[in-house]
Amino acid sequence: MTKEDYINYRLDRANEAFEDTKLLAENERWNTALNRLYYASF
């Protein structure tokens, strides 16, 4: 795995966590939504 592959993998995972957060927020699952935002930021 190259450095660029790893960067793209991590960005994909962050985007996935952010999309999950939007679904959770729409359903007022605030604690879990905040948890996903935390992980999306790293």
mmCIF entry with sequence, helices, sheets and N, C-alpha, C, O atoms, coordinates in Angstrom:
data_MODEL
# 
_entry.id   MODEL 
# 
_entity.id                         1 
_entity.type                       polymer 
_entity.pdbx_number_of_molecules   1 
# 
_entity_poly.entity_id                      1 
_entity_poly.type                           'polypeptide(L)' 
_entity_poly.nstd_linkage                   no 
_entity_poly.nstd_monomer                   no 
_entity_poly.pdbx_seq_one_letter_code       MTKEDYINYRLDRANEAFEDTKLLAENERWNTALNRLYYASF 
_entity_poly.pdbx_seq_one_letter_code_can   MTKEDYINYRLDRANEAFEDTKLLAENERWNTALNRLYYASF 
_entity_poly.pdbx_strand_id                 A 
# 
loop_
_entity_poly_seq.entity_id 
_entity_poly_seq.num 
_entity_poly_seq.mon_id 
_entity_poly_seq.hetero 
1 1  MET n 
1 2  THR n 
1 3  LYS n 
1 4  GLU n 
1 5  ASP n 
1 6  TYR n 
1 7  ILE n 
1 8  ASN n 
1 9  TYR n 
1 10 ARG n 
1 11 LEU n 
1 12 ASP n 
1 13 ARG n 
1 14 ALA n 
1 15 ASN n 
1 16 GLU n 
1 17 ALA n 
1 18 PHE n 
1 19 GLU n 
1 20 ASP n 
1 21 THR n 
1 22 LYS n 
1 23 LEU n 
1 24 LEU n 
1 25 ALA n 
1 26 GLU n 
1 27 ASN n 
1 28 GLU n 
1 29 ARG n 
1 30 TRP n 
1 31 ASN n 
1 32 THR n 
1 33 ALA n 
1 34 LEU n 
1 35 ASN n 
1 36 ARG n 
1 37 LEU n 
1 38 TYR n 
1 39 TYR n 
1 40 ALA n 
1 41 SER n 
1 42 PHE n 
# 
_struct_asym.id          A 
_struct_asym.entity_id   1 
# 
loop_
_struct_conf.conf_type_id 
_struct_conf.id 
_struct_conf.pdbx_PDB_helix_id 
_struct_conf.beg_label_comp_id 
_struct_conf.beg_label_asym_id 
_struct_conf.beg_label_seq_id 
_struct_conf.pdbx_beg_PDB_ins_code 
_struct_conf.end_label_comp_id 
_struct_conf.end_label_asym_id 
_struct_conf.end_label_seq_id 
_struct_conf.pdbx_end_PDB_ins_code 
_struct_conf.beg_auth_comp_id 
_struct_conf.beg_auth_asym_id 
_struct_conf.beg_auth_seq_id 
_struct_conf.end_auth_comp_id 
_struct_conf.end_auth_asym_id 
_struct_conf.end_auth_seq_id 
_struct_conf.pdbx_PDB_helix_class 
_struct_conf.details 
_struct_conf.pdbx_PDB_helix_length 
HELX_P HELX_P1 AA1 LYS A 3  ? GLU A 26 ? LYS A 3  GLU A 26 1 ? 24 
HELX_P HELX_P2 AA2 TRP A 30 ? ALA A 40 ? TRP A 30 ALA A 40 1 ? 11 
# 
_struct_conf_type.id          HELX_P 
_struct_conf_type.criteria    ? 
_struct_conf_type.reference   ? 
# 
loop_
_atom_site.group_PDB 
_atom_site.id 
_atom_site.type_symbol 
_atom_site.label_atom_id 
_atom_site.label_alt_id 
_atom_site.label_comp_id 
_atom_site.label_asym_id 
_atom_site.label_entity_id 
_atom_site.label_seq_id 
_atom_site.pdbx_PDB_ins_code 
_atom_site.Cartn_x 
_atom_site.Cartn_y 
_atom_site.Cartn_z 
_atom_site.occupancy 
_atom_site.B_iso_or_equiv 
_atom_site.pdbx_formal_charge 
_atom_site.auth_seq_id 
_atom_site.auth_comp_id 
_atom_site.auth_asym_id 
_atom_site.auth_atom_id 
_atom_site.pdbx_PDB_model_num 
ATOM 1   N N  . MET A 1 1  ? 0.852   -1.178 0.000  1.00 0.00 ? 1  MET A N  1 
ATOM 2   C CA . MET A 1 1  ? 0.000   0.000  0.000  1.00 0.00 ? 1  MET A CA 1 
ATOM 3   C C  . MET A 1 1  ? 0.895   1.237  0.000  1.00 0.00 ? 1  MET A C  1 
ATOM 4   O O  . MET A 1 1  ? 1.829   1.348  0.794  1.00 0.00 ? 1  MET A O  1 
ATOM 5   N N  . THR A 1 2  ? 0.594   2.150  -0.896 1.00 0.00 ? 2  THR A N  1 
ATOM 6   C CA . THR A 1 2  ? 1.374   3.384  -0.964 1.00 0.00 ? 2  THR A CA 1 
ATOM 7   C C  . THR A 1 2  ? 0.822   4.406  0.028  1.00 0.00 ? 2  THR A C  1 
ATOM 8   O O  . THR A 1 2  ? -0.256  4.232  0.595  1.00 0.00 ? 2  THR A O  1 
ATOM 9   N N  . LYS A 1 3  ? 1.579   5.454  0.214  1.00 0.00 ? 3  LYS A N  1 
ATOM 10  C CA . LYS A 1 3  ? 1.149   6.536  1.099  1.00 0.00 ? 3  LYS A CA 1 
ATOM 11  C C  . LYS A 1 3  ? -0.172  7.135  0.611  1.00 0.00 ? 3  LYS A C  1 
ATOM 12  O O  . LYS A 1 3  ? -1.062  7.421  1.412  1.00 0.00 ? 3  LYS A O  1 
ATOM 13  N N  . GLU A 1 4  ? -0.291  7.322  -0.697 1.00 0.00 ? 4  GLU A N  1 
ATOM 14  C CA . GLU A 1 4  ? -1.509  7.882  -1.272 1.00 0.00 ? 4  GLU A CA 1 
ATOM 15  C C  . GLU A 1 4  ? -2.707  6.947  -1.070 1.00 0.00 ? 4  GLU A C  1 
ATOM 16  O O  . GLU A 1 4  ? -3.820  7.401  -0.807 1.00 0.00 ? 4  GLU A O  1 
ATOM 17  N N  . ASP A 1 5  ? -2.467  5.650  -1.196 1.00 0.00 ? 5  ASP A N  1 
ATOM 18  C CA . ASP A 1 5  ? -3.536  4.673  -0.949 1.00 0.00 ? 5  ASP A CA 1 
ATOM 19  C C  . ASP A 1 5  ? -4.045  4.783  0.486  1.00 0.00 ? 5  ASP A C  1 
ATOM 20  O O  . ASP A 1 5  ? -5.250  4.761  0.738  1.00 0.00 ? 5  ASP A O  1 
ATOM 21  N N  . TYR A 1 6  ? -3.109  4.903  1.414  1.00 0.00 ? 6  TYR A N  1 
ATOM 22  C CA . TYR A 1 6  ? -3.486  5.000  2.819  1.00 0.00 ? 6  TYR A CA 1 
ATOM 23  C C  . TYR A 1 6  ? -4.264  6.292  3.088  1.00 0.00 ? 6  TYR A C  1 
ATOM 24  O O  . TYR A 1 6  ? -5.259  6.285  3.813  1.00 0.00 ? 6  TYR A O  1 
ATOM 25  N N  . ILE A 1 7  ? -3.808  7.388  2.504  1.00 0.00 ? 7  ILE A N  1 
ATOM 26  C CA . ILE A 1 7  ? -4.510  8.670  2.663  1.00 0.00 ? 7  ILE A CA 1 
ATOM 27  C C  . ILE A 1 7  ? -5.924  8.558  2.121  1.00 0.00 ? 7  ILE A C  1 
ATOM 28  O O  . ILE A 1 7  ? -6.873  8.995  2.772  1.00 0.00 ? 7  ILE A O  1 
ATOM 29  N N  . ASN A 1 8  ? -6.074  7.979  0.937  1.00 0.00 ? 8  ASN A N  1 
ATOM 30  C CA . ASN A 1 8  ? -7.399  7.825  0.340  1.00 0.00 ? 8  ASN A CA 1 
ATOM 31  C C  . ASN A 1 8  ? -8.291  6.918  1.176  1.00 0.00 ? 8  ASN A C  1 
ATOM 32  O O  . ASN A 1 8  ? -9.489  7.169  1.311  1.00 0.00 ? 8  ASN A O  1 
ATOM 33  N N  . TYR A 1 9  ? -7.711  5.869  1.734  1.00 0.00 ? 9  TYR A N  1 
ATOM 34  C CA . TYR A 1 9  ? -8.469  4.969  2.603  1.00 0.00 ? 9  TYR A CA 1 
ATOM 35  C C  . TYR A 1 9  ? -9.001  5.729  3.818  1.00 0.00 ? 9  TYR A C  1 
ATOM 36  O O  . TYR A 1 9  ? -10.178 5.615  4.160  1.00 0.00 ? 9  TYR A O  1 
ATOM 37  N N  . ARG A 1 10 ? -8.131  6.503  4.467  1.00 0.00 ? 10 ARG A N  1 
ATOM 38  C CA . ARG A 1 10 ? -8.541  7.246  5.660  1.00 0.00 ? 10 ARG A CA 1 
ATOM 39  C C  . ARG A 1 10 ? -9.583  8.309  5.320  1.00 0.00 ? 10 ARG A C  1 
ATOM 40  O O  . ARG A 1 10 ? -10.516 8.524  6.095  1.00 0.00 ? 10 ARG A O  1 
ATOM 41  N N  . LEU A 1 11 ? -9.441  8.976  4.178  1.00 0.00 ? 11 LEU A N  1 
ATOM 42  C CA . LEU A 1 11 ? -10.441 9.967  3.765  1.00 0.00 ? 11 LEU A CA 1 
ATOM 43  C C  . LEU A 1 11 ? -11.787 9.305  3.474  1.00 0.00 ? 11 LEU A C  1 
ATOM 44  O O  . LEU A 1 11 ? -12.834 9.850  3.825  1.00 0.00 ? 11 LEU A O  1 
ATOM 45  N N  . ASP A 1 12 ? -11.768 8.151  2.845  1.00 0.00 ? 12 ASP A N  1 
ATOM 46  C CA . ASP A 1 12 ? -13.008 7.407  2.588  1.00 0.00 ? 12 ASP A CA 1 
ATOM 47  C C  . ASP A 1 12 ? -13.701 7.020  3.884  1.00 0.00 ? 12 ASP A C  1 
ATOM 48  O O  . ASP A 1 12 ? -14.921 7.136  4.004  1.00 0.00 ? 12 ASP A O  1 
ATOM 49  N N  . ARG A 1 13 ? -12.922 6.562  4.849  1.00 0.00 ? 13 ARG A N  1 
ATOM 50  C CA . ARG A 1 13 ? -13.494 6.180  6.159  1.00 0.00 ? 13 ARG A CA 1 
ATOM 51  C C  . ARG A 1 13 ? -14.080 7.404  6.862  1.00 0.00 ? 13 ARG A C  1 
ATOM 52  O O  . ARG A 1 13 ? -15.141 7.305  7.477  1.00 0.00 ? 13 ARG A O  1 
ATOM 53  N N  . ALA A 1 14 ? -13.412 8.548  6.782  1.00 0.00 ? 14 ALA A N  1 
ATOM 54  C CA . ALA A 1 14 ? -13.919 9.776  7.403  1.00 0.00 ? 14 ALA A CA 1 
ATOM 55  C C  . ALA A 1 14 ? -15.216 10.217 6.737  1.00 0.00 ? 14 ALA A C  1 
ATOM 56  O O  . ALA A 1 14 ? -16.157 10.629 7.415  1.00 0.00 ? 14 ALA A O  1 
ATOM 57  N N  . ASN A 1 15 ? -15.268 10.131 5.418  1.00 0.00 ? 15 ASN A N  1 
ATOM 58  C CA . ASN A 1 15 ? -16.493 10.500 4.701  1.00 0.00 ? 15 ASN A CA 1 
ATOM 59  C C  . ASN A 1 15 ? -17.638 9.560  5.053  1.00 0.00 ? 15 ASN A C  1 
ATOM 60  O O  . ASN A 1 15 ? -18.781 9.997  5.187  1.00 0.00 ? 15 ASN A O  1 
ATOM 61  N N  . GLU A 1 16 ? -17.343 8.288  5.202  1.00 0.00 ? 16 GLU A N  1 
ATOM 62  C CA . GLU A 1 16 ? -18.363 7.315  5.587  1.00 0.00 ? 16 GLU A CA 1 
ATOM 63  C C  . GLU A 1 16 ? -18.900 7.626  6.989  1.00 0.00 ? 16 GLU A C  1 
ATOM 64  O O  . GLU A 1 16 ? -20.108 7.568  7.220  1.00 0.00 ? 16 GLU A O  1 
ATOM 65  N N  . ALA A 1 17 ? -18.011 7.951  7.907  1.00 0.00 ? 17 ALA A N  1 
ATOM 66  C CA . ALA A 1 17 ? -18.433 8.301  9.266  1.00 0.00 ? 17 ALA A CA 1 
ATOM 67  C C  . ALA A 1 17 ? -19.293 9.563  9.255  1.00 0.00 ? 17 ALA A C  1 
ATOM 68  O O  . ALA A 1 17 ? -20.264 9.659  10.005 1.00 0.00 ? 17 ALA A O  1 
ATOM 69  N N  . PHE A 1 18 ? -18.943 10.521 8.415  1.00 0.00 ? 18 PHE A N  1 
ATOM 70  C CA . PHE A 1 18 ? -19.724 11.752 8.318  1.00 0.00 ? 18 PHE A CA 1 
ATOM 71  C C  . PHE A 1 18 ? -21.115 11.471 7.754  1.00 0.00 ? 18 PHE A C  1 
ATOM 72  O O  . PHE A 1 18 ? -22.102 12.022 8.241  1.00 0.00 ? 18 PHE A O  1 
ATOM 73  N N  . GLU A 1 19 ? -21.201 10.624 6.737  1.00 0.00 ? 19 GLU A N  1 
ATOM 74  C CA . GLU A 1 19 ? -22.508 10.256 6.178  1.00 0.00 ? 19 GLU A CA 1 
ATOM 75  C C  . GLU A 1 19 ? -23.356 9.525  7.220  1.00 0.00 ? 19 GLU A C  1 
ATOM 76  O O  . GLU A 1 19 ? -24.562 9.756  7.314  1.00 0.00 ? 19 GLU A O  1 
ATOM 77  N N  . ASP A 1 20 ? -22.734 8.656  7.993  1.00 0.00 ? 20 ASP A N  1 
ATOM 78  C CA . ASP A 1 20 ? -23.443 7.982  9.086  1.00 0.00 ? 20 ASP A CA 1 
ATOM 79  C C  . ASP A 1 20 ? -23.994 9.001  10.078 1.00 0.00 ? 20 ASP A C  1 
ATOM 80  O O  . ASP A 1 20 ? -25.112 8.862  10.574 1.00 0.00 ? 20 ASP A O  1 
ATOM 81  N N  . THR A 1 21 ? -23.195 10.023 10.358 1.00 0.00 ? 21 THR A N  1 
ATOM 82  C CA . THR A 1 21 ? -23.607 11.060 11.305 1.00 0.00 ? 21 THR A CA 1 
ATOM 83  C C  . THR A 1 21 ? -24.859 11.773 10.827 1.00 0.00 ? 21 THR A C  1 
ATOM 84  O O  . THR A 1 21 ? -25.754 12.057 11.623 1.00 0.00 ? 21 THR A O  1 
ATOM 85  N N  . LYS A 1 22 ? -24.931 12.063 9.547  1.00 0.00 ? 22 LYS A N  1 
ATOM 86  C CA . LYS A 1 22 ? -26.122 12.747 9.023  1.00 0.00 ? 22 LYS A CA 1 
ATOM 87  C C  . LYS A 1 22 ? -27.370 11.899 9.231  1.00 0.00 ? 22 LYS A C  1 
ATOM 88  O O  . LYS A 1 22 ? -28.415 12.422 9.615  1.00 0.00 ? 22 LYS A O  1 
ATOM 89  N N  . LEU A 1 23 ? -27.271 10.602 8.982  1.00 0.00 ? 23 LEU A N  1 
ATOM 90  C CA . LEU A 1 23 ? -28.415 9.711  9.197  1.00 0.00 ? 23 LEU A CA 1 
ATOM 91  C C  . LEU A 1 23 ? -28.803 9.653  10.676 1.00 0.00 ? 23 LEU A C  1 
ATOM 92  O O  . LEU A 1 23 ? -29.986 9.677  11.016 1.00 0.00 ? 23 LEU A O  1 
ATOM 93  N N  . LEU A 1 24 ? -27.817 9.578  11.533 1.00 0.00 ? 24 LEU A N  1 
ATOM 94  C CA . LEU A 1 24 ? -28.090 9.529  12.970 1.00 0.00 ? 24 LEU A CA 1 
ATOM 95  C C  . LEU A 1 24 ? -28.736 10.824 13.453 1.00 0.00 ? 24 LEU A C  1 
ATOM 96  O O  . LEU A 1 24 ? -29.669 10.784 14.254 1.00 0.00 ? 24 LEU A O  1 
ATOM 97  N N  . ALA A 1 25 ? -28.257 11.961 12.982 1.00 0.00 ? 25 ALA A N  1 
ATOM 98  C CA . ALA A 1 25 ? -28.819 13.250 13.392 1.00 0.00 ? 25 ALA A CA 1 
ATOM 99  C C  . ALA A 1 25 ? -30.265 13.389 12.917 1.00 0.00 ? 25 ALA A C  1 
ATOM 100 O O  . ALA A 1 25 ? -31.108 13.917 13.643 1.00 0.00 ? 25 ALA A O  1 
ATOM 101 N N  . GLU A 1 26 ? -30.552 12.923 11.713 1.00 0.00 ? 26 GLU A N  1 
ATOM 102 C CA . GLU A 1 26 ? -31.924 12.980 11.206 1.00 0.00 ? 26 GLU A CA 1 
ATOM 103 C C  . GLU A 1 26 ? -32.886 12.205 12.096 1.00 0.00 ? 26 GLU A C  1 
ATOM 104 O O  . GLU A 1 26 ? -34.074 12.518 12.171 1.00 0.00 ? 26 GLU A O  1 
ATOM 105 N N  . ASN A 1 27 ? -32.353 11.185 12.772 1.00 0.00 ? 27 ASN A N  1 
ATOM 106 C CA . ASN A 1 27 ? -33.165 10.351 13.657 1.00 0.00 ? 27 ASN A CA 1 
ATOM 107 C C  . ASN A 1 27 ? -32.960 10.696 15.135 1.00 0.00 ? 27 ASN A C  1 
ATOM 108 O O  . ASN A 1 27 ? -33.332 9.932  16.026 1.00 0.00 ? 27 ASN A O  1 
ATOM 109 N N  . GLU A 1 28 ? -32.357 11.870 15.371 1.00 0.00 ? 28 GLU A N  1 
ATOM 110 C CA . GLU A 1 28 ? -32.133 12.403 16.719 1.00 0.00 ? 28 GLU A CA 1 
ATOM 111 C C  . GLU A 1 28 ? -31.369 11.445 17.633 1.00 0.00 ? 28 GLU A C  1 
ATOM 112 O O  . GLU A 1 28 ? -31.657 11.341 18.825 1.00 0.00 ? 28 GLU A O  1 
ATOM 113 N N  . ARG A 1 29 ? -30.403 10.757 17.057 1.00 0.00 ? 29 ARG A N  1 
ATOM 114 C CA . ARG A 1 29 ? -29.510 9.872  17.821 1.00 0.00 ? 29 ARG A CA 1 
ATOM 115 C C  . ARG A 1 29 ? -28.236 10.657 18.119 1.00 0.00 ? 29 ARG A C  1 
ATOM 116 O O  . ARG A 1 29 ? -27.170 10.380 17.567 1.00 0.00 ? 29 ARG A O  1 
ATOM 117 N N  . TRP A 1 30 ? -28.373 11.650 19.009 1.00 0.00 ? 30 TRP A N  1 
ATOM 118 C CA . TRP A 1 30 ? -27.334 12.652 19.212 1.00 0.00 ? 30 TRP A CA 1 
ATOM 119 C C  . TRP A 1 30 ? -26.036 12.085 19.778 1.00 0.00 ? 30 TRP A C  1 
ATOM 120 O O  . TRP A 1 30 ? -24.962 12.441 19.291 1.00 0.00 ? 30 TRP A O  1 
ATOM 121 N N  . ASN A 1 31 ? -26.092 11.222 20.779 1.00 0.00 ? 31 ASN A N  1 
ATOM 122 C CA . ASN A 1 31 ? -24.855 10.695 21.365 1.00 0.00 ? 31 ASN A CA 1 
ATOM 123 C C  . ASN A 1 31 ? -24.036 9.931  20.334 1.00 0.00 ? 31 ASN A C  1 
ATOM 124 O O  . ASN A 1 31 ? -22.822 10.107 20.238 1.00 0.00 ? 31 ASN A O  1 
ATOM 125 N N  . THR A 1 32 ? -24.700 9.094  19.577 1.00 0.00 ? 32 THR A N  1 
ATOM 126 C CA . THR A 1 32 ? -23.986 8.324  18.567 1.00 0.00 ? 32 THR A CA 1 
ATOM 127 C C  . THR A 1 32 ? -23.525 9.225  17.426 1.00 0.00 ? 32 THR A C  1 
ATOM 128 O O  . THR A 1 32 ? -22.447 9.013  16.870 1.00 0.00 ? 32 THR A O  1 
ATOM 129 N N  . ALA A 1 33 ? -24.329 10.229 17.071 1.00 0.00 ? 33 ALA A N  1 
ATOM 130 C CA . ALA A 1 33 ? -23.934 11.172 16.024 1.00 0.00 ? 33 ALA A CA 1 
ATOM 131 C C  . ALA A 1 33 ? -22.660 11.909 16.424 1.00 0.00 ? 33 ALA A C  1 
ATOM 132 O O  . ALA A 1 33 ? -21.753 12.074 15.609 1.00 0.00 ? 33 ALA A O  1 
ATOM 133 N N  . LEU A 1 34 ? -22.592 12.352 17.676 1.00 0.00 ? 34 LEU A N  1 
ATOM 134 C CA . LEU A 1 34 ? -21.384 13.033 18.142 1.00 0.00 ? 34 LEU A CA 1 
ATOM 135 C C  . LEU A 1 34 ? -20.182 12.106 18.137 1.00 0.00 ? 34 LEU A C  1 
ATOM 136 O O  . LEU A 1 34 ? -19.072 12.529 17.817 1.00 0.00 ? 34 LEU A O  1 
ATOM 137 N N  . ASN A 1 35 ? -20.394 10.853 18.486 1.00 0.00 ? 35 ASN A N  1 
ATOM 138 C CA . ASN A 1 35 ? -19.322 9.874  18.445 1.00 0.00 ? 35 ASN A CA 1 
ATOM 139 C C  . ASN A 1 35 ? -18.787 9.722  17.027 1.00 0.00 ? 35 ASN A C  1 
ATOM 140 O O  . ASN A 1 35 ? -17.573 9.684  16.826 1.00 0.00 ? 35 ASN A O  1 
ATOM 141 N N  . ARG A 1 36 ? -19.665 9.636  16.055 1.00 0.00 ? 36 ARG A N  1 
ATOM 142 C CA . ARG A 1 36 ? -19.241 9.495  14.652 1.00 0.00 ? 36 ARG A CA 1 
ATOM 143 C C  . ARG A 1 36 ? -18.506 10.743 14.183 1.00 0.00 ? 36 ARG A C  1 
ATOM 144 O O  . ARG A 1 36 ? -17.525 10.640 13.446 1.00 0.00 ? 36 ARG A O  1 
ATOM 145 N N  . LEU A 1 37 ? -18.972 11.936 14.606 1.00 0.00 ? 37 LEU A N  1 
ATOM 146 C CA . LEU A 1 37 ? -18.268 13.162 14.226 1.00 0.00 ? 37 LEU A CA 1 
ATOM 147 C C  . LEU A 1 37 ? -16.863 13.194 14.790 1.00 0.00 ? 37 LEU A C  1 
ATOM 148 O O  . LEU A 1 37 ? -15.925 13.645 14.133 1.00 0.00 ? 37 LEU A O  1 
ATOM 149 N N  . TYR A 1 38 ? -16.729 12.712 16.011 1.00 0.00 ? 38 TYR A N  1 
ATOM 150 C CA . TYR A 1 38 ? -15.403 12.652 16.630 1.00 0.00 ? 38 TYR A CA 1 
ATOM 151 C C  . TYR A 1 38 ? -14.460 11.815 15.775 1.00 0.00 ? 38 TYR A C  1 
ATOM 152 O O  . TYR A 1 38 ? -13.340 12.237 15.489 1.00 0.00 ? 38 TYR A O  1 
ATOM 153 N N  . TYR A 1 39 ? -14.908 10.635 15.367 1.00 0.00 ? 39 TYR A N  1 
ATOM 154 C CA . TYR A 1 39 ? -14.049 9.770  14.574 1.00 0.00 ? 39 TYR A CA 1 
ATOM 155 C C  . TYR A 1 39 ? -13.861 10.269 13.148 1.00 0.00 ? 39 TYR A C  1 
ATOM 156 O O  . TYR A 1 39 ? -12.830 10.004 12.530 1.00 0.00 ? 39 TYR A O  1 
ATOM 157 N N  . ALA A 1 40 ? -14.842 10.985 12.623 1.00 0.00 ? 40 ALA A N  1 
ATOM 158 C CA . ALA A 1 40 ? -14.688 11.538 11.282 1.00 0.00 ? 40 ALA A CA 1 
ATOM 159 C C  . ALA A 1 40 ? -13.583 12.600 11.246 1.00 0.00 ? 40 ALA A C  1 
ATOM 160 O O  . ALA A 1 40 ? -12.949 12.820 10.214 1.00 0.00 ? 40 ALA A O  1 
ATOM 161 N N  . SER A 1 41 ? -13.368 13.250 12.387 1.00 0.00 ? 41 SER A N  1 
ATOM 162 C CA . SER A 1 41 ? -12.366 14.318 12.420 1.00 0.00 ? 41 SER A CA 1 
ATOM 163 C C  . SER A 1 41 ? -10.933 13.788 12.484 1.00 0.00 ? 41 SER A C  1 
ATOM 164 O O  . SER A 1 41 ? -9.984  14.532 12.238 1.00 0.00 ? 41 SER A O  1 
ATOM 165 N N  . PHE A 1 42 ? -10.779 12.510 12.814 1.00 0.00 ? 42 PHE A N  1 
ATOM 166 C CA . PHE A 1 42 ? -9.435  11.929 12.897 1.00 0.00 ? 42 PHE A CA 1 
ATOM 167 C C  . PHE A 1 42 ? -9.183  11.034 11.769 1.00 0.00 ? 42 PHE A C  1 
ATOM 168 O O  . PHE A 1 42 ? -8.102  10.453 11.671 1.00 0.00 ? 42 PHE A O  1 
# 
